[in-house]
């Protein structure tokens, strides 16, 4: 199963121009899977970056806005798309010209491929 998930995300990385890295973590920021080159994005690799997404989601829910599905951050030189697939978090890191719309359009496919991985995370 894990090989299928890794292959799926590897193919996404190849299809989306400018996409450098895909990281799947649990809600506490513990990396479960990484696909791609992560050398240029030091801060994003730290667990504290990923747990911030979880906190932001909880805060928006308290404001009555509901849970975030995605957070898109644009920095100098790269973009980050984080998808809320609780208990998992999927982070896409791309160049400044990466097509974010293409990544967001893959939402349903990502949900399906992560179903078994979610079960494995919640049962342990």
Backbone as a printed PyTorch tensor [residue, N CA C, xyz], in Angstrom:
tensor([[[  0.8110,  -1.1980,   0.0000],
         [  0.0000,   0.0000,   0.0000],
         [  0.8570,   1.2660,   0.0000]],

        [[  1.8690,   1.3100,   0.8410],
         [  2.7140,   2.4990,   0.9230],
         [  3.4150,   2.7690,  -0.3970]],

        [[  3.8210,   1.7070,  -1.0920],
         [  4.4640,   1.8970,  -2.3940],
         [  3.5020,   2.5230,  -3.3900]],

        [[  2.2110,   2.1320,  -3.3400],
         [  1.2110,   2.7240,  -4.2260],
         [  1.0340,   4.2110,  -3.9430]],

        [[  0.9950,   4.5660,  -2.6640],
         [  0.8410,   5.9740,  -2.2910],
         [  2.0530,   6.7750,  -2.7430]],

        [[  3.2300,   6.2450,  -2.5030],
         [  4.4570,   6.9420,  -2.9010],
         [  4.5170,   7.1050,  -4.4190]],

        [[  4.1440,   6.0650,  -5.1530],
         [  4.1350,   6.1290,  -6.6130],
         [  3.1290,   7.1790,  -7.1020]],

        [[  1.9520,   7.2150,  -6.4660],
         [  0.9200,   8.1840,  -6.8210],
         [  1.4480,   9.6130,  -6.6750]],

        [[  2.0660,   9.9070,  -5.5340],
         [  2.5700,  11.2560,  -5.3020],
         [  3.8040,  11.5590,  -6.1520]],

        [[  4.6040,  10.5580,  -6.4410],
         [  5.7360,  10.7500,  -7.3450],
         [  5.2320,  11.1580,  -8.7370]],

        [[  4.1580,  10.5050,  -9.2020],
         [  3.5790,  10.8500, -10.5040],
         [  2.9910,  12.2560, -10.5010]],

        [[  2.3660,  12.6540,  -9.3940],
         [  1.8490,  14.0240,  -9.2900],
         [  2.9920,  15.0120,  -9.4040]],

        [[  4.0690,  14.7280,  -8.6970],
         [  5.2320,  15.6300,  -8.7320],
         [  5.7620,  15.7860, -10.1530]],

        [[  5.7660,  14.6980, -10.9150],
         [  6.2420,  14.7650, -12.2970],
         [  5.2730,  15.5300, -13.1930]],

        [[  3.9650,  15.4170, -12.9360],
         [  2.9590,  16.0430, -13.7990],
         [  2.7940,  17.5360, -13.5750]],

        [[  2.9900,  18.0020, -12.3480],
         [  2.7660,  19.4130, -12.0340],
         [  4.0880,  20.1680, -12.1900]],

        [[  4.1260,  21.0410, -13.1680],
         [  5.3520,  21.8120, -13.4280],
         [  5.6790,  22.7070, -12.2430]],

        [[  6.9330,  22.6750, -11.8200],
         [  7.3900,  23.5260, -10.7350],
         [  7.1900,  22.9540,  -9.3460]],

        [[  6.6130,  21.7730,  -9.2320],
         [  6.3930,  21.1550,  -7.9220],
         [  7.6730,  20.4520,  -7.4910]],

        [[  8.2420,  20.8690,  -6.3610],
         [  9.5150,  20.3270,  -5.8980],
         [  9.3780,  19.1730,  -4.9210]],

        [[  8.4170,  19.2720,  -4.0150],
         [  8.3640,  18.3110,  -2.9190],
         [  6.9330,  18.1360,  -2.4270]],

        [[  6.5990,  16.9260,  -2.0000],
         [  5.3190,  16.6240,  -1.3770],
         [  5.6370,  15.9100,  -0.0710]],

        [[  5.0520,  16.4000,   1.0140],
         [  5.2960,  15.8170,   2.3290],
         [  3.9560,  15.4460,   2.9540]],

        [[  3.8570,  14.2260,   3.4490],
         [  2.6700,  13.7860,   4.1790],
         [  3.0820,  13.6210,   5.6340]],

        [[  2.3620,  14.3170,   6.5290],
         [  2.6490,  14.2400,   7.9510],
         [  1.3740,  13.9100,   8.7110]],

        [[  1.5390,  13.5290,   9.9780],
         [  0.3570,  13.4230,  10.8170],
         [  0.0570,  14.8190,  11.3680]],

        [[ -0.9910,  14.9600,  12.1530],
         [ -1.3980,  16.2900,  12.6220],
         [ -0.3860,  16.9250,  13.5710]],

        [[  0.5310,  16.1270,  14.1190],
         [  1.5640,  16.6490,  15.0090],
         [  2.8390,  17.0370,  14.2670]],

        [[  2.8480,  16.8930,  12.9440],
         [  3.9980,  17.2860,  12.1450],
         [  5.0300,  16.1990,  11.9400]],

        [[  4.7190,  14.9710,  12.3600],
         [  5.6580,  13.8630,  12.1780],
         [  5.5970,  13.4050,  10.7260]],

        [[  6.7150,  13.4860,   9.9840],
         [  6.6910,  13.0920,   8.5710],
         [  6.4660,  11.5980,   8.3950]],

        [[  5.5310,  11.2650,   7.5160],
         [  5.2430,   9.8720,   7.1870],
         [  5.8120,   9.5060,   5.8240]],

        [[  5.8120,  10.4750,   4.9100],
         [  6.2930,  10.2130,   3.5580],
         [  6.7500,  11.5260,   2.9270]],

        [[  7.8220,  11.4320,   2.1600],
         [  8.3410,  12.6080,   1.4680],
         [  8.7040,  12.1910,   0.0480]],

        [[  8.2720,  12.9870,  -0.9270],
         [  8.5810,  12.7240,  -2.3210],
         [  9.1770,  13.9950,  -2.8980]],

        [[ 10.3880,  13.9140,  -3.3970],
         [ 10.9880,  15.0500,  -4.0770],
         [ 12.1660,  15.6440,  -3.3500]],

        [[ 12.5620,  16.8120,  -3.8480],
         [ 13.7340,  17.5200,  -3.3670],
         [ 13.3190,  18.5460,  -2.3190]],

        [[ 13.8810,  18.4380,  -1.1300],
         [ 13.4970,  19.3370,  -0.0450],
         [ 14.6540,  20.2090,   0.4400]],

        [[ 15.7010,  20.3310,  -0.3420],
         [ 16.9030,  21.0430,   0.1070],
         [ 16.7060,  22.5500,   0.2320]],

        [[ 15.8440,  23.1190,  -0.5880],
         [ 15.7250,  24.5750,  -0.6270],
         [ 14.6700,  25.1340,   0.3150]],

        [[ 14.0420,  24.3080,   1.1070],
         [ 12.9110,  24.7640,   1.9230],
         [ 13.0870,  24.3460,   3.3820]],

        [[ 14.1510,  24.7840,   4.0000],
         [ 14.5220,  24.3550,   5.3400],
         [ 13.4430,  24.5140,   6.3930]],

        [[ 12.8230,  25.6840,   6.5090],
         [ 11.8330,  25.9280,   7.5620],
         [ 10.5950,  25.0560,   7.4070]],

        [[ 10.2130,  24.7760,   6.1840],
         [  9.0070,  23.9780,   5.9430],
         [  9.2040,  22.5370,   6.3790]],

        [[ 10.4220,  22.1000,   6.4770],
         [ 10.6930,  20.7200,   6.8710],
         [ 10.5730,  20.5110,   8.3740]],

        [[ 10.4850,  21.5820,   9.1400],
         [ 10.3940,  21.4560,  10.5910],
         [  8.9570,  21.1120,  10.9970]],

        [[  8.7910,  20.2190,  11.9750],
         [  7.4440,  19.8450,  12.4250],
         [  6.6090,  21.0310,  12.8900]],

        [[  7.2350,  22.0600,  13.4330],
         [  6.4750,  23.2180,  13.9160],
         [  5.7220,  23.9170,  12.7830]],

        [[  6.2520,  23.8850,  11.5760],
         [  5.5660,  24.4890,  10.4330],
         [  4.2510,  23.7520,  10.1670]],

        [[  4.2760,  22.4380,  10.2470],
         [  3.0860,  21.6320,   9.9530],
         [  2.0480,  21.7190,  11.0680]],

        [[  2.4750,  21.8110,  12.3080],
         [  1.5140,  21.9140,  13.4020],
         [  0.8170,  23.2710,  13.4080]],

        [[  1.4490,  24.2820,  12.8200],
         [  0.8160,  25.5910,  12.7110],
         [ -0.4510,  25.5040,  11.8770]],

        [[ -0.4510,  24.6620,  10.8520],
         [ -1.6500,  24.4600,  10.0360],
         [ -2.7820,  23.9310,  10.9040]],

        [[ -2.4910,  22.9590,  11.7510],
         [ -3.5050,  22.3780,  12.6280],
         [ -4.0730,  23.4390,  13.5570]],

        [[ -3.2170,  24.2750,  14.1220],
         [ -3.6800,  25.3390,  15.0180],
         [ -4.5310,  26.3610,  14.2720]],

        [[ -4.1350,  26.7250,  13.0580],
         [ -4.9050,  27.6890,  12.2650],
         [ -6.2790,  27.1360,  11.9220]],

        [[ -6.3360,  25.8550,  11.6440],
         [ -7.6140,  25.2100,  11.3430],
         [ -8.5380,  25.2540,  12.5570]],

        [[ -7.9940,  24.9570,  13.7090],
         [ -8.8010,  24.9790,  14.9270],
         [ -9.2790,  26.3910,  15.2530]],

        [[ -8.4250,  27.3930,  15.0530],
         [ -8.8040,  28.7740,  15.3320],
         [ -9.8910,  29.2690,  14.3810]],

        [[ -9.8070,  28.9190,  13.1080],
         [-10.8460,  29.3450,  12.1620],
         [-12.1720,  28.6890,  12.5050]],

        [[-12.1230,  27.4800,  13.0070],
         [-13.3400,  26.7900,  13.4300],
         [-13.9650,  27.5180,  14.6230]],

        [[-13.1460,  27.9950,  15.5600],
         [-13.6450,  28.7310,  16.7240],
         [-14.2710,  30.0630,  16.3320]],

        [[-13.8090,  30.6440,  15.2280],
         [-14.3720,  31.9060,  14.7540],
         [-15.6900,  31.7070,  14.0100]],

        [[-16.0870,  30.4670,  13.8470],
         [-17.3310,  30.1790,  13.1420],
         [-17.1670,  30.0700,  11.6430]],

        [[-15.9300,  30.0170,  11.1640],
         [-15.6830,  29.9290,   9.7330],
         [-15.6650,  28.4910,   9.2390]],

        [[-15.6400,  27.5350,  10.1500],
         [-15.5280,  26.1320,   9.7580],
         [-14.0640,  25.7410,   9.6270]],

        [[-13.8470,  24.4910,   9.3690],
         [-12.4800,  23.9910,   9.2370],
         [-11.8910,  24.3440,   7.8770]],

        [[-10.6190,  24.6980,   7.8870],
         [ -9.9070,  24.9560,   6.6290],
         [ -9.7560,  23.6550,   5.8680]],

        [[ -9.9340,  23.7210,   4.5870],
         [ -9.6230,  22.5690,   3.7400],
         [ -8.2080,  22.6940,   3.1970]],

        [[ -7.8160,  23.9220,   2.8800],
         [ -6.4930,  24.1750,   2.3090],
         [ -5.9780,  25.5130,   2.8170]],

        [[ -4.6690,  25.6020,   2.9210],
         [ -4.0190,  26.8870,   3.1660],
         [ -2.9400,  27.0340,   2.0970]],

        [[ -2.9440,  28.1900,   1.4410],
         [ -1.9590,  28.4720,   0.4000],
         [ -1.0910,  29.6220,   0.8970]],

        [[  0.2070,  29.4000,   0.9230],
         [  1.1560,  30.4190,   1.3640],
         [  2.1250,  30.6980,   0.2150]],

        [[  2.3610,  31.9750,  -0.0310],
         [  3.2740,  32.3700,  -1.0930],
         [  4.4380,  33.1170,  -0.4620]],

        [[  5.6420,  32.6340,  -0.7000],
         [  6.8640,  33.2240,  -0.1620],
         [  7.7330,  33.6780,  -1.3310]],

        [[  8.8250,  34.3250,  -1.0110],
         [  9.7670,  34.7210,  -2.0460],
         [ 10.4540,  33.4660,  -2.5800]],

        [[ 10.1770,  33.1440,  -3.8070],
         [ 10.8490,  32.0130,  -4.4380],
         [ 10.0800,  30.7100,  -4.4440]],

        [[  9.0610,  30.5580,  -3.5910],
         [  8.3020,  29.3070,  -3.6150],
         [  6.9080,  29.4960,  -3.0210]],

        [[  6.0740,  28.4910,  -3.2610],
         [  4.6940,  28.4800,  -2.7810],
         [  4.4550,  27.1880,  -2.0190]],

        [[  3.5590,  27.2520,  -1.0370],
         [  3.2310,  26.0760,  -0.2400],
         [  1.7160,  25.9160,  -0.2250]],

        [[  1.2500,  24.7110,  -0.5570],
         [ -0.1630,  24.3760,  -0.4670],
         [ -0.2740,  23.2660,   0.5650]],

        [[ -1.0830,  23.4910,   1.6010],
         [ -1.2990,  22.4750,   2.6240],
         [ -2.7590,  22.0410,   2.5670]],

        [[ -2.9660,  20.7280,   2.4830],
         [ -4.3130,  20.1680,   2.4190],
         [ -4.6450,  19.4600,   3.7220]],

        [[ -5.8330,  19.7600,   4.2310],
         [ -6.3170,  19.1690,   5.4590],
         [ -6.9840,  17.8360,   5.1370]],

        [[ -6.3030,  16.7520,   5.4470],
         [ -6.8340,  15.4000,   5.2390],
         [ -6.7590,  14.6610,   6.5740]],

        [[ -7.2590,  15.3290,   7.6300],
         [ -7.1070,  14.7960,   8.9790],
         [ -7.4890,  13.3340,   9.0620]],

        [[ -6.6520,  12.5790,   9.7230],
         [ -5.5530,  12.9110,  10.6220],
         [ -4.2330,  13.1780,   9.9140]],

        [[ -4.2690,  13.3560,   8.6000],
         [ -3.0520,  13.6050,   7.8310],
         [ -3.0450,  15.0280,   7.2970]],

        [[ -1.8700,  15.5140,   6.9990],
         [ -1.6790,  16.8110,   6.3720],
         [ -0.7680,  16.5930,   5.1740]],

        [[ -1.1940,  17.0700,   4.0100],
         [ -0.4040,  16.9300,   2.7940],
         [  0.1050,  18.3150,   2.4000]],

        [[  1.4240,  18.4460,   2.2910],
         [  2.0580,  19.7200,   1.9730],
         [  2.7600,  19.6160,   0.6240]],

        [[  2.4270,  20.5450,  -0.2630],
         [  3.0440,  20.6310,  -1.5860],
         [  3.9210,  21.8740,  -1.5990]],

        [[  5.1660,  21.7320,  -2.0090],
         [  6.0920,  22.8480,  -2.0710],
         [  6.5460,  22.9970,  -3.5180]],

        [[  6.2880,  24.1790,  -4.0800],
         [  6.6430,  24.4070,  -5.4720],
         [  7.3410,  25.7320,  -5.6610]],

        [[  7.8140,  25.9340,  -6.8630],
         [  8.4550,  27.1990,  -7.2110],
         [  7.4090,  28.2960,  -7.2710]],

        [[  7.8630,  29.5230,  -7.4500],
         [  6.9340,  30.6500,  -7.4940],
         [  6.0040,  30.6130,  -8.7000]],

        [[  6.3330,  29.8000,  -9.7120],
         [  5.4690,  29.7070, -10.8900],
         [  4.7180,  28.3690, -10.9520]],

        [[  4.7120,  27.6350,  -9.8780],
         [  3.9950,  26.3590,  -9.8210],
         [  2.4830,  26.6070,  -9.9450]],

        [[  1.7860,  25.7330, -10.6460],
         [  0.3560,  25.8860, -10.8780],
         [ -0.4360,  25.3450,  -9.6820]],

        [[ -0.8620,  26.2380,  -8.8060],
         [ -1.5960,  25.8560,  -7.6020],
         [ -2.9680,  25.2760,  -7.9530]],

        [[ -3.5910,  25.8070,  -8.9830],
         [ -4.8960,  25.2990,  -9.4050],
         [ -4.8380,  23.8230,  -9.7810]],

        [[ -3.7600,  23.4220, -10.4070],
         [ -3.5740,  22.0190, -10.7780],
         [ -3.4960,  21.1450,  -9.5230]],

        [[ -2.7940,  21.6150,  -8.5100],
         [ -2.6820,  20.8680,  -7.2550],
         [ -4.0400,  20.7580,  -6.5760]],

        [[ -4.7680,  21.8650,  -6.5010],
         [ -6.0720,  21.8600,  -5.8360],
         [ -7.0840,  20.9770,  -6.5640]],

        [[ -6.9550,  20.8610,  -7.8780],
         [ -7.8650,  20.0210,  -8.6590],
         [ -7.6870,  18.5290,  -8.3540]],

        [[ -6.5780,  18.1620,  -7.7380],
         [ -6.3050,  16.7590,  -7.4120],
         [ -6.8890,  16.3430,  -6.0630]],

        [[ -7.6350,  17.2130,  -5.4230],
         [ -8.1330,  16.9940,  -4.0620],
         [ -8.8470,  15.6550,  -3.8840]],

        [[ -9.7910,  15.3430,  -4.7330],
         [-10.5630,  14.0990,  -4.5930],
         [ -9.6990,  12.8540,  -4.8030]],

        [[ -8.7930,  12.9070,  -5.7650],
         [ -7.8960,  11.7720,  -6.0040],
         [ -6.9990,  11.5310,  -4.8020]],

        [[ -6.5310,  12.6130,  -4.1940],
         [ -5.6740,  12.4910,  -3.0140],
         [ -6.4600,  11.8840,  -1.8570]],

        [[ -7.6890,  12.3090,  -1.7010],
         [ -8.5420,  11.7740,  -0.6340],
         [ -8.6850,  10.2610,  -0.7610]],

        [[ -8.9010,   9.7820,  -1.9700],
         [ -9.0700,   8.3440,  -2.1910],
         [ -7.8000,   7.5570,  -1.9130]],

        [[ -6.6730,   8.0570,  -2.3570],
         [ -5.4210,   7.3150,  -2.1880],
         [ -4.9810,   7.2910,  -0.7310]],

        [[ -5.3680,   8.3060,   0.0470],
         [ -4.9580,   8.3640,   1.4520],
         [ -5.8740,   7.6040,   2.4020]],

        [[ -6.9780,   7.0680,   1.8970],
         [ -7.9600,   6.4070,   2.7820],
         [ -7.3420,   5.3020,   3.6210]],

        [[ -6.5610,   4.4200,   3.0270],
         [ -5.9680,   3.3200,   3.7820],
         [ -4.8810,   3.8160,   4.7210]],

        [[ -4.1410,   4.8120,   4.3110],
         [ -3.1010,   5.3660,   5.1670],
         [ -3.7050,   6.0300,   6.4040]],

        [[ -4.8620,   6.6710,   6.2460],
         [ -5.5530,   7.2750,   7.3780],
         [ -5.9500,   6.2090,   8.3980]],

        [[ -6.4500,   5.0920,   7.9100],
         [ -6.8320,   3.9910,   8.8120],
         [ -5.6180,   3.4960,   9.5780]],

        [[ -4.4950,   3.3680,   8.9170],
         [ -3.2760,   2.8980,   9.5700],
         [ -2.8150,   3.8850,  10.6480]],

        [[ -2.9640,   5.1600,  10.4160],
         [ -2.5260,   6.1690,  11.3780],
         [ -3.4470,   6.1990,  12.5930]],

        [[ -4.7390,   6.0680,  12.3790],
         [ -5.6810,   6.1640,  13.4990],
         [ -5.7200,   4.9000,  14.3400]],

        [[ -5.3380,   3.7670,  13.7900],
         [ -5.3790,   2.5110,  14.5390],
         [ -4.1360,   2.2840,  15.3920]],

        [[ -3.0440,   3.0090,  15.1160],
         [ -1.8260,   2.7740,  15.8910],
         [ -1.7380,   3.6500,  17.1010]]])
